Each structure stands twice: as structure tokens, then as C-alpha cells.
Amino acid sequence: MDIDYKKMSQELLAAMHSDKCVPFSYPAERGSKEEVTAYSLFLRNSTAPIEYSYRGAKSGTIDSYEWCNLEIPYTQSILESLPFQKLTAVRVVYFPDVPCVEHTDWDNSDDHLHTLGLSIIPSTANTWCEVWSEKLNEYVSIPGNAMLLNDSIKHRVPKGLGTRITMRVFGEVDYKWFEDKIIPEHCYYR
């Protein structure tokens, strides 16, 4: 995608110091007693009262989302230029030298409004996302700075070197816009 990832990373790292950025801890691996801490920042959120969680943030009505008060002009301009008819939840998660444990973020894989989102990864921390492929019966590695992901499918990210910044963007989008941007060898279907 035509994005200055370095510029976006700098802007989002500065936004990490906002009082809206919330730390959360979880086991480094399923069943592990060792916990790691990552940070969550919503760039867009529902104006309706919702639970502070990814599932909660995505559960607002489609017209209830607005930008949070953050100094992110470049990031906002990029997101507003994407082919979304309705832009809903946008969440940034920071992983400072920690993995992202295997998880899902929605239960219904056919509910594309809440599951199929665009991931923009301005800082990869030299790692990748691993997504479970039922067809192959194994995790597949998705490298790079952007991907379309159905987050009702199990996914995880190995520990990186530095801070990985992952932004998940949801809403009503024209998926045909992405057709010439997809790298076939990193494209998997159920």
C-alpha cells in the first residue's frame, strides 16, 4: 500500500503516550504463568456505551463511530483515503518486544463487518502474523505491513525485535480496491 510506514509509526508511537492508551497483560503462551504487557489505543470508537475490549469496540452500531481526540493527522488522512463507505472501529495495539498470543476477536466468521478487517502494520518489529489454515491444518505466516484478516480465525504473532504496531481497521469497505495489492503467495482461504 502507498503509505509512509515510518511516518505513521512515529505518529502512532507519540500517540502511545496518550492517557487513552491502556496497558493489558496476558500469558506469553497459552497455559504459561509468565505474563507480558501490550498496549491498546482506539483511534475510532463507538459513541454508544460499550465494553472496553476489541469485541466491545466492534459491537457499536455502524453509524455510532467517531474519531478519538488524538494528534494523528497523517494516520487519519490515510485511513480516510481508503475505500470505506463507513469506517467503524480502529484500534492500535503496541507489542514492545512481546508476542501476541493465539486468539480470535469475533465468533462468527461469516459476519464480515465485524471480522474481515484491514491490518496496517507500520512497524513490523521484524516479525509476522501467523494465521491458522484449516485447509492446510497448520499456521501460515503472513509477512509485511498490511493484510486483510478474518479475525474470527485463530491468529498469533511471534515475539518481535522492538515495538510491533498493529492497527486494525473495520467498516463497510470495497474489497475490490485491494485486488491489485494482494500478493498471491501470501493469500489463504479457509
trRosetta pair geometry for C-beta under 8 A, 3 or more apart (Angstrom, degrees):
i j d omega theta_ij theta_ji phi_ij phi_ji
1 120 7.4 -68 54 -117 152 100
1 145 7.2 -122 37 99 98 107
1 146 4.9 51 -1 -7 123 164
1 181 6.2 37 -74 -153 71 142
3 8 6.2 -3 167 -22 111 141
3 78 5.7 56 -119 -140 104 143
3 120 6.9 93 -36 -153 180 123
3 122 7.3 -105 134 -101 127 90
3 145 7.2 -155 67 136 122 134
3 146 7.6 119 19 -53 137 130
4 7 3.9 28 116 21 118 118
4 8 6.3 147 90 -17 67 86
4 74 7.3 -63 62 -180 112 136
5 8 5.6 -55 -143 41 34 111
5 9 6.1 41 155 -25 67 104
5 121 8.0 10 -142 101 125 51
5 122 4.3 174 -161 -148 78 70
5 123 7.3 157 164 -59 103 48
5 145 5.3 -81 -94 -143 145 147
6 9 5.7 -51 -148 33 29 114
6 10 6.6 30 154 -19 62 104
6 122 7.6 -178 -56 179 16 101
7 10 5.9 -53 -151 34 31 111
7 11 6.5 29 153 -16 64 108
7 74 5.5 -98 137 159 114 167
8 11 5.7 -57 -149 39 33 111
8 12 6.1 23 157 -12 68 111
8 74 6.1 -136 -88 113 65 117
8 75 5.4 105 -138 -86 90 87
8 78 6.9 -24 -92 4 125 156
8 120 7.5 -68 151 144 159 125
8 122 4.0 -137 95 -109 111 147
9 12 6.0 -62 -143 43 27 104
9 13 6.0 30 158 -22 66 107
9 122 4.2 -167 -62 131 78 117
9 123 4.4 97 -121 -50 125 104
9 165 5.9 161 -123 30 79 147
10 13 5.9 -52 -143 34 27 111
10 14 6.6 28 155 -17 60 104
11 14 5.9 -57 -156 34 29 110
11 15 6.5 27 148 -17 64 108
11 71 7.7 -133 -160 117 91 75
11 72 5.4 108 157 -133 118 71
11 73 7.7 -125 -138 43 142 59
11 74 5.3 -162 -42 47 160 112
11 75 5.5 -163 104 -25 139 108
12 15 5.3 -51 -144 38 39 114
12 16 6.7 60 150 -39 63 90
12 41 7.9 166 -162 69 88 142
12 72 7.0 47 -82 -121 63 118
12 75 6.4 97 -62 -71 93 147
12 92 5.7 -160 -155 -150 123 157
12 94 7.9 174 144 -79 106 105
12 122 6.4 139 20 47 138 143
12 123 8.0 -146 71 0 125 112
12 165 5.4 111 107 -164 142 149
12 167 7.3 -115 -110 -61 151 119
13 16 5.5 -33 -158 6 37 121
13 123 7.9 60 -58 -23 107 150
13 163 7.2 112 -106 85 104 147
13 165 7.3 -96 -63 -70 76 142
14 17 6.4 -53 -177 22 43 109
14 71 7.1 -57 115 84 123 109
15 18 5.3 -14 -174 -15 61 120
15 21 7.1 137 137 -59 70 121
15 41 6.2 131 132 161 107 162
15 43 8.0 18 164 -94 158 93
15 70 5.2 42 -134 -173 119 126
15 71 6.9 -164 -86 61 90 69
15 72 5.6 5 -67 -69 143 109
15 92 7.4 75 95 54 128 157
16 21 5.2 91 -162 -115 46 165
16 39 6.1 72 -152 111 100 151
16 41 6.6 -122 -107 -34 52 146
16 94 5.6 46 -116 -47 127 158
17 21 7.0 36 -4 22 5 142
18 21 5.0 112 65 -15 80 96
18 41 6.6 93 57 -131 120 126
18 70 6.0 -48 -80 -116 159 101
20 41 5.9 83 111 -140 93 85
20 42 7.0 -98 162 48 116 75
20 68 6.1 130 -165 166 166 144
20 70 6.9 -97 45 -75 144 110
21 39 5.2 18 173 174 104 117
21 40 7.0 161 -158 78 58 38
21 41 4.4 -27 -102 -79 79 106
21 94 7.7 13 -159 10 124 129
22 39 6.8 154 77 -158 35 67
22 40 5.0 -25 63 62 90 93
22 41 7.4 158 16 -75 69 53
22 52 7.1 51 17 165 173 134
23 37 5.2 -1 -170 -174 110 116
23 38 7.4 153 -151 84 62 32
23 39 5.4 -39 -96 -98 58 76
23 40 7.9 156 -101 16 11 77
24 37 7.0 157 79 -149 30 69
24 38 6.1 -23 64 66 81 78
24 39 7.4 146 17 -104 73 27
24 40 5.9 24 0 -8 120 116
25 35 4.6 40 173 168 114 125
25 36 6.7 172 -146 83 74 31
25 37 4.8 -38 -90 -92 83 75
25 38 7.9 150 -94 19 35 64
26 35 6.5 157 79 -146 16 86
26 36 6.7 -27 64 57 66 76
26 38 7.5 -17 21 14 106 106
26 101 5.6 -125 127 14 126 134
27 30 6.5 105 92 -105 132 21
27 31 6.9 153 155 46 159 22
27 32 4.4 146 -176 63 108 85
27 33 7.2 -24 -122 -77 105 7
27 34 6.8 89 -153 72 68 55
27 35 6.0 -62 -92 -97 40 64
27 36 7.9 46 161 14 15 81
27 101 6.2 74 81 -87 74 156
28 32 5.1 -56 53 90 81 156
28 34 4.8 -17 8 98 121 104
28 35 6.9 -177 -31 -128 77 15
28 36 4.9 88 -86 -19 83 114
28 98 7.0 -116 -117 -159 89 92
28 99 6.0 85 -166 43 76 109
28 101 6.9 162 169 -73 19 106
29 32 4.2 87 56 -23 80 128
29 34 7.8 40 21 59 82 102
29 99 7.6 29 -70 73 70 144
29 101 6.4 168 -116 -118 25 102
30 101 6.3 133 -52 -171 69 117
30 102 6.1 -37 -37 47 119 109
36 98 3.8 151 170 -145 139 132
36 99 7.0 115 37 42 164 66
37 96 7.9 -7 90 48 80 103
37 98 6.9 175 56 -37 39 166
38 93 5.8 21 155 -180 127 98
38 94 6.2 169 -171 81 77 55
38 95 5.0 -24 -118 -97 112 64
38 96 7.4 166 -117 16 57 71
38 98 6.0 -135 -69 78 86 133
38 100 7.1 44 -70 -97 157 82
39 93 7.0 156 80 -157 49 53
39 94 4.2 -4 56 51 103 108
39 96 7.6 41 0 -11 108 104
40 91 6.5 -19 -162 -171 92 110
40 92 7.5 148 -157 83 43 55
40 93 5.5 -14 -101 -104 68 78
40 94 7.9 -143 -61 20 28 76
41 70 7.8 89 171 -96 120 155
41 91 7.1 149 80 -160 43 61
41 92 4.6 -15 65 62 96 101
41 93 7.8 178 25 -80 69 34
41 94 7.5 40 1 -15 108 103
42 45 4.4 58 142 -63 143 109
42 57 6.0 -160 -107 -127 133 142
42 68 5.8 113 104 -32 83 142
42 89 7.1 -65 -143 -158 107 84
42 90 6.9 115 -165 81 64 59
42 91 5.2 -34 -102 -102 66 76
42 92 7.8 -176 -86 21 18 71
43 67 6.8 -32 157 -143 73 73
43 68 5.9 -137 -163 29 26 105
43 70 6.4 -87 -128 39 72 143
43 72 6.5 -65 -133 57 117 161
43 75 7.0 -109 -132 127 152 130
43 76 7.5 -164 177 -84 124 81
43 79 7.6 156 118 -24 144 167
43 90 4.2 -47 62 101 104 114
43 91 7.2 -165 12 -87 79 22
43 92 6.2 71 -32 -16 105 103
43 167 7.4 12 -3 -145 136 114
44 65 5.0 45 162 176 110 112
44 66 6.6 -168 -148 97 82 19
44 67 5.6 -47 -96 -97 80 45
44 68 6.6 -147 -87 -12 25 81
44 87 6.5 -141 -95 134 178 102
44 88 6.9 161 117 143 129 28
44 89 6.0 -175 91 -141 94 26
44 90 4.1 69 24 23 100 99
45 50 7.7 -153 -180 48 97 126
45 57 5.9 -77 -128 -139 83 100
45 60 7.7 116 170 -18 55 151
45 65 6.6 -175 101 -138 14 79
45 66 7.4 -30 61 58 57 62
45 68 5.9 50 8 -61 105 105
45 89 6.8 39 -108 -122 46 77
46 50 5.3 69 64 -11 127 137
46 57 6.7 173 2 -155 98 52
46 59 7.6 -73 -13 75 158 57
46 60 2.6 -178 -102 -76 146 157
46 61 7.3 111 -140 34 122 56
46 64 4.5 33 -152 113 88 113
46 65 5.5 -51 -88 -85 54 67
46 88 7.8 2 -71 -169 87 88
46 89 7.3 -33 -34 -78 86 90
47 60 7.6 106 33 -151 49 143
47 64 5.1 -132 38 -178 83 85
47 65 7.4 -172 -12 -98 79 18
47 66 5.9 41 -52 10 106 113
48 60 5.0 157 40 -130 113 98
48 61 6.6 86 -18 13 145 90
48 64 4.9 -12 -14 -176 102 154
50 56 4.4 145 156 169 99 94
50 57 6.4 135 115 -87 143 35
50 59 5.9 158 -138 66 125 100
50 60 5.7 -81 -52 -64 143 91
51 55 7.4 -1 77 84 120 85
51 56 3.2 -135 71 -98 80 143
51 59 7.8 36 34 36 92 135
52 56 6.1 -37 -20 74 5 148
52 57 7.6 36 -144 -55 40 94
53 56 4.2 94 48 7 81 107
53 57 6.7 -147 85 -9 40 85
54 57 5.8 -53 -144 34 28 111
54 58 6.5 17 159 -10 62 109
54 89 8.0 118 -158 154 60 150
54 91 6.3 -105 -113 23 85 172
54 105 4.8 -65 124 -149 138 111
54 168 7.8 32 -142 63 116 151
55 58 6.1 -64 -150 41 29 104
55 59 6.4 35 153 -35 63 112
55 105 6.5 -167 -66 -178 75 66
55 106 6.5 150 -112 -91 87 62
56 59 5.7 -61 -151 22 31 117
57 60 7.2 -33 -177 -7 37 105
57 89 4.5 109 140 -131 100 135
57 91 6.2 98 99 -60 164 124
58 88 7.0 76 -135 127 63 129
58 89 4.9 -87 -87 8 63 152
58 105 7.6 96 -4 149 148 105
58 106 6.8 -69 91 -81 155 116
58 114 4.9 108 155 -142 127 90
58 170 6.1 15 -120 67 102 173
59 114 7.7 38 -82 -121 54 130
60 64 4.3 -122 167 76 117 126
60 65 6.2 133 91 -63 140 81
60 88 7.0 175 70 -164 102 107
60 89 7.3 136 31 -59 110 99
61 64 4.6 90 60 -13 82 116
62 65 7.6 -50 -177 0 34 106
62 86 5.3 31 173 146 107 154
62 88 6.1 -76 -137 -85 60 118
62 113 7.4 -62 -91 -169 113 137
62 171 7.6 108 -150 -140 92 73
62 172 7.1 37 -155 -25 132 110
63 86 7.2 -74 -82 -144 58 130
65 86 8.0 114 40 169 121 90
65 87 6.7 -125 100 106 137 66
65 88 4.7 164 -28 -146 156 49
65 89 6.5 -129 -113 -60 136 46
65 171 7.8 -109 45 -92 157 109
67 70 7.6 -121 169 31 94 86
67 76 6.6 31 -125 -123 139 124
72 75 4.1 -38 169 47 109 118
72 76 5.3 118 103 -27 88 94
73 76 5.8 -59 -141 40 26 111
73 77 6.2 27 160 -21 64 107
74 77 5.8 -57 -148 35 29 109
74 78 6.5 29 154 -19 64 105
75 78 5.9 -55 -152 34 31 111
75 79 6.4 25 155 -14 66 108
75 167 7.7 -168 -157 -104 121 165
76 79 5.8 -57 -145 40 31 108
76 80 6.1 26 158 -16 66 111
77 80 5.9 -58 -142 42 29 109
77 81 6.4 29 156 -23 63 110
78 81 5.8 -64 -152 34 29 110
78 82 7.1 39 150 -35 62 97
78 120 7.8 115 126 -137 134 168
79 82 5.9 -42 -159 10 37 115
79 84 7.8 -8 171 12 74 137
79 87 6.6 93 156 -141 105 149
79 90 6.5 6 -140 -109 154 154
79 169 6.2 -164 -132 -121 106 137
80 87 7.4 -77 -100 -27 56 158
82 87 7.9 102 69 -92 107 116
82 118 7.1 -128 -168 35 157 169
82 169 7.2 59 63 141 164 155
82 173 7.1 -27 141 -130 106 115
82 177 7.7 137 -170 114 69 154
83 173 5.8 93 96 -163 80 78
83 174 4.1 -70 144 43 130 104
83 177 4.1 161 9 -33 151 161
84 87 4.4 80 119 -72 150 79
84 169 7.6 -110 -64 157 141 113
84 171 4.5 46 -157 92 123 134
84 172 6.4 111 -165 74 71 55
84 173 4.8 -40 -99 -93 67 81
84 174 8.0 -145 -80 7 25 73
85 171 7.4 -168 58 146 58 106
85 172 4.4 -45 57 101 101 113
85 173 7.2 -165 8 -87 74 26
85 174 7.2 95 -33 -37 94 87
86 171 4.8 -155 101 -170 64 106
86 172 4.3 53 37 25 94 107
87 90 7.1 0 170 -43 105 114
87 169 7.2 -43 -148 -171 96 98
87 170 7.9 113 -165 85 53 47
87 171 4.3 -86 -120 -53 29 164
88 113 7.7 66 1 176 153 91
88 170 4.8 -48 67 101 104 94
88 171 4.2 164 2 -85 80 78
88 172 8.0 87 -24 -8 104 66
89 168 7.6 1 115 105 97 96
89 170 4.8 17 56 45 84 121
89 171 7.8 179 30 -53 52 78
90 167 6.6 5 -175 -177 91 100
90 168 7.1 179 -147 86 46 54
90 169 5.2 7 -112 -109 91 69
90 170 7.2 -158 -71 25 53 71
91 167 7.1 172 89 -150 40 55
91 168 5.2 -3 57 51 88 98
92 165 6.3 -12 -167 -170 106 91
92 166 7.1 155 -154 83 55 44
92 167 4.8 -22 -97 -97 78 81
93 100 7.5 78 123 -103 140 128
93 165 7.7 162 80 -152 45 45
93 166 5.1 -13 57 62 91 96
93 168 7.7 26 -1 -6 103 103
94 163 5.6 -11 -169 -172 95 114
94 164 7.5 153 -158 79 44 52
94 165 5.7 -12 -105 -103 71 73
95 98 5.1 -125 -171 67 83 81
95 99 7.2 -4 -171 -166 134 6
95 100 5.8 -79 -93 -54 146 93
95 125 6.9 -110 85 10 100 159
95 157 6.8 -178 7 91 175 135
95 160 6.5 96 104 23 114 115
95 163 6.6 151 75 -157 47 58
95 164 4.3 -8 57 55 108 100
95 165 7.9 -160 24 -69 73 31
95 166 7.3 30 -5 1 110 106
96 162 7.7 -65 -143 165 59 36
96 163 4.5 -21 -99 -98 68 92
97 125 7.7 -160 -78 -160 44 138
97 159 6.6 23 178 -170 51 101
97 160 6.8 -113 -107 76 36 68
97 161 7.2 24 -108 -133 81 28
97 162 6.8 53 -65 -40 78 5
97 163 7.2 -46 -22 -74 64 54
98 159 6.1 -65 -165 -119 17 89
99 156 7.0 15 168 174 108 99
99 157 6.0 -180 -163 92 67 66
99 158 5.5 -49 -117 -159 108 27
99 159 4.3 -63 -56 -59 84 68
99 160 7.9 138 -92 -9 52 65
100 103 7.5 -90 158 20 89 112
100 155 8.0 0 111 121 120 83
100 156 5.7 -179 96 -159 79 56
100 157 3.9 46 33 36 109 100
100 164 7.9 -95 -28 82 112 140
100 166 7.8 -9 -55 8 155 151
101 156 6.1 -48 168 -127 21 108
102 154 5.5 9 -171 -172 101 105
102 155 7.2 172 -138 88 60 21
102 156 4.1 -46 -79 -61 60 124
103 154 7.2 152 74 -140 13 66
103 155 7.1 -39 62 62 59 64
103 156 7.1 110 11 -83 67 76
104 107 7.2 96 122 -87 133 46
104 151 6.4 139 -162 154 61 66
104 152 5.4 39 -169 -154 119 36
104 153 6.7 159 -113 62 103 11
104 154 5.8 -61 -61 -84 92 51
104 155 7.5 102 -93 17 54 78
105 115 7.6 153 81 -123 89 66
105 151 4.0 -8 41 138 112 124
105 152 7.1 -95 60 -74 60 46
105 168 8.0 -25 99 -168 175 171
106 109 7.8 142 98 -79 100 41
106 111 6.6 -122 156 73 136 117
106 114 4.9 147 -124 131 153 104
106 115 4.6 -127 65 -86 141 86
106 151 6.0 86 14 91 96 87
106 152 4.5 -64 80 -78 85 92
107 152 6.2 71 178 -137 4 112
108 111 4.0 61 97 -4 115 115
108 114 7.3 58 62 69 98 122
108 115 6.9 -134 86 -39 62 132
108 152 6.3 -102 72 -109 25 157
109 115 5.9 173 -136 171 39 171
109 150 5.8 53 -152 163 86 130
109 152 4.1 -150 -85 86 67 135
109 153 6.5 66 -114 -53 119 81
109 190 7.6 80 158 -68 149 142
110 115 8.0 76 46 29 14 144
111 114 4.8 -3 126 41 113 106
111 115 5.6 106 80 -7 74 109
111 152 7.6 101 48 -44 90 145
112 115 6.0 -76 -119 56 30 90
112 116 4.2 -14 -154 17 82 121
112 150 7.6 -63 -116 -113 70 99
113 116 7.8 13 -37 43 13 86
113 170 7.3 78 170 178 54 105
113 171 7.6 -12 -154 -160 78 16
113 172 6.8 -15 -117 -76 96 70
114 170 7.0 28 -125 -158 33 142
115 150 4.9 26 145 -159 108 74
115 151 5.6 -156 -157 47 66 67
115 152 4.4 -33 -129 -16 132 104
116 148 6.5 11 -172 178 90 99
116 149 7.4 175 -141 88 50 33
116 150 5.1 -23 -87 -94 73 75
116 175 7.9 -19 143 -88 138 129
117 148 7.5 178 91 -150 28 60
117 149 6.3 -24 64 63 73 79
117 151 6.3 -10 26 -9 110 117
117 168 5.0 48 124 -175 144 91
117 169 5.8 163 -176 72 98 44
117 170 4.4 -51 -106 -81 115 77
118 146 6.9 -12 -176 -165 93 97
118 147 7.7 163 -156 86 53 35
118 148 6.0 -36 -100 -99 60 67
118 168 7.4 149 79 -157 47 47
118 169 4.4 -21 64 60 98 106
118 170 7.9 -172 24 -69 72 37
118 173 7.1 122 -29 -85 116 172
119 129 7.2 47 108 -37 168 158
119 146 6.5 164 90 -151 65 46
119 147 4.9 -3 54 58 110 80
119 148 7.5 -178 15 -90 80 16
119 149 5.3 30 -18 5 119 123
119 166 6.0 -25 -161 -165 106 96
119 167 7.0 141 -159 75 52 51
119 168 5.7 -22 -99 -98 71 67
119 169 7.7 -179 -81 17 23 79
120 145 6.9 8 -164 157 61 79
120 146 5.3 -7 -111 -104 60 89
120 166 7.8 146 77 -160 44 47
120 167 4.5 -17 62 63 91 108
120 169 6.6 38 -4 -13 104 119
121 124 5.4 69 136 -87 121 71
121 129 7.9 -155 -59 -32 150 112
121 144 7.2 119 53 113 122 52
121 145 5.0 -143 69 -147 80 46
121 146 6.7 -160 21 -67 78 39
121 147 7.7 16 -6 8 114 93
121 164 6.9 -24 -160 -173 108 90
121 165 6.7 146 -158 85 56 61
121 166 5.2 -15 -103 -105 86 69
121 167 7.3 -169 -77 22 38 71
122 145 6.6 50 -100 -154 28 108
122 165 5.3 -23 56 82 90 122
122 167 7.2 38 -9 -2 97 115
123 162 6.9 -103 169 119 120 117
123 163 6.0 30 114 96 145 75
123 164 6.0 -166 106 -136 86 33
123 165 4.3 67 39 18 101 99
124 127 6.2 -170 160 49 80 53
124 128 7.2 9 -169 -78 114 52
124 143 7.5 39 -152 -166 146 74
124 144 7.3 -151 -92 134 138 9
124 145 6.4 -93 -54 -85 109 67
124 160 7.0 -171 140 -131 54 140
124 164 6.2 -7 -177 -125 24 92
125 160 2.7 68 121 148 120 144
125 161 5.6 168 178 54 77 45
125 162 4.5 -157 -123 71 86 82
125 163 6.1 -147 -79 88 121 16
125 164 3.7 -84 9 -64 127 81
126 160 5.7 138 58 -158 66 88
126 161 4.8 -1 45 35 124 106
126 162 7.3 89 11 27 95 105
127 157 5.9 95 127 177 127 93
127 158 5.1 -150 -152 74 124 85
127 159 6.9 -167 -84 100 152 25
127 160 3.8 -112 -3 -90 124 89
127 161 7.5 147 -34 6 95 67
127 164 6.1 -56 50 -79 113 138
128 141 4.9 52 112 -172 144 96
128 142 6.0 170 177 74 103 43
128 143 4.4 -58 -108 -91 123 62
128 144 7.7 49 -123 12 94 53
128 157 7.1 -163 96 -137 31 81
128 158 7.3 25 50 30 67 100
129 141 7.5 140 78 -157 43 52
129 142 4.7 -22 68 61 94 102
129 147 6.7 -128 42 40 140 154
129 149 7.2 -61 137 -92 159 143
129 155 5.9 1 179 -175 104 118
129 156 7.6 153 -159 81 62 30
129 157 5.3 -43 -104 -88 59 92
130 139 4.1 21 174 174 111 127
130 140 6.9 159 -153 72 64 31
130 141 5.6 -30 -97 -95 76 60
130 142 7.4 174 -89 15 25 77
130 155 6.5 160 85 -156 52 65
130 156 5.2 -18 61 65 102 79
130 157 6.9 167 13 -91 80 36
130 158 7.0 68 -16 -26 121 87
131 139 6.7 140 66 -154 25 73
131 140 5.7 -28 63 59 80 85
131 142 6.0 29 -1 -12 113 122
131 149 6.8 -151 -94 -135 137 102
131 153 6.0 46 -169 114 99 121
131 154 7.4 140 -158 91 51 57
131 155 4.7 -18 -103 -103 69 98
131 188 6.7 173 89 62 124 138
132 138 7.7 -156 -144 122 60 19
132 139 5.7 -46 -91 -95 53 67
132 140 8.0 124 -131 13 8 76
132 153 5.8 -152 58 169 91 93
132 154 4.0 38 -2 67 134 102
132 155 6.9 -124 0 -70 78 51
133 136 4.0 30 102 34 127 102
133 137 7.2 -55 95 -6 78 20
133 138 6.2 -5 52 64 98 57
133 139 7.2 135 8 -127 81 17
133 140 4.9 52 -26 -16 124 115
133 188 5.3 -87 -101 -178 118 142
133 190 7.8 179 -152 -126 62 36
134 137 6.8 22 -167 -76 33 55
134 190 5.6 12 41 -160 116 78
135 188 7.4 -166 42 -171 125 98
135 189 7.2 53 -20 88 147 63
135 190 6.3 137 -35 159 102 36
136 140 6.6 85 49 -56 150 109
136 188 7.7 -65 -3 -142 123 128
139 156 7.5 -45 -129 42 143 102
140 188 5.4 133 57 -50 160 156
142 147 5.2 57 156 -105 136 159
142 149 7.8 179 69 -86 167 107
142 186 5.5 109 -129 -174 73 111
142 188 8.0 -110 -73 11 110 114
143 186 7.0 -105 37 -112 72 145
144 147 6.6 119 77 -52 110 97
144 183 7.5 156 -47 12 158 142
144 186 7.2 101 1 135 131 173
146 181 7.7 -31 96 154 132 127
147 186 7.7 -95 -112 139 114 121
148 175 7.4 66 -123 -136 156 102
148 178 6.3 77 -44 160 131 170
148 182 7.9 -38 14 -98 117 104
149 153 7.7 -128 -178 52 81 107
149 155 6.7 8 -167 -60 131 164
149 168 7.9 -74 59 -123 118 102
150 153 5.1 65 92 0 95 110
151 155 6.7 -74 -129 20 68 131
151 168 7.2 13 -48 -140 151 142
153 190 7.6 -149 -94 -87 134 94
157 160 7.3 -19 151 -38 110 102
157 164 6.6 -155 149 112 148 167
157 166 7.6 -151 -46 -48 161 146
160 163 7.7 76 87 -164 126 5
160 164 4.5 119 12 -45 156 112
173 177 7.5 -96 168 33 93 124
174 177 4.9 83 98 -19 97 108
175 178 5.8 -49 -170 27 57 112
175 179 7.8 85 139 -49 68 80
176 179 5.6 -16 -165 -21 52 118
178 181 5.0 -80 -161 50 61 112
178 182 6.1 72 144 -46 91 94
179 182 6.3 -46 -154 7 30 112
182 186 8.0 -151 -177 73 71 85
182 187 5.5 47 174 -79 116 129
183 186 4.7 33 87 31 106 107
183 187 6.9 178 83 -33 50 92
184 187 5.4 -57 -144 19 36 121
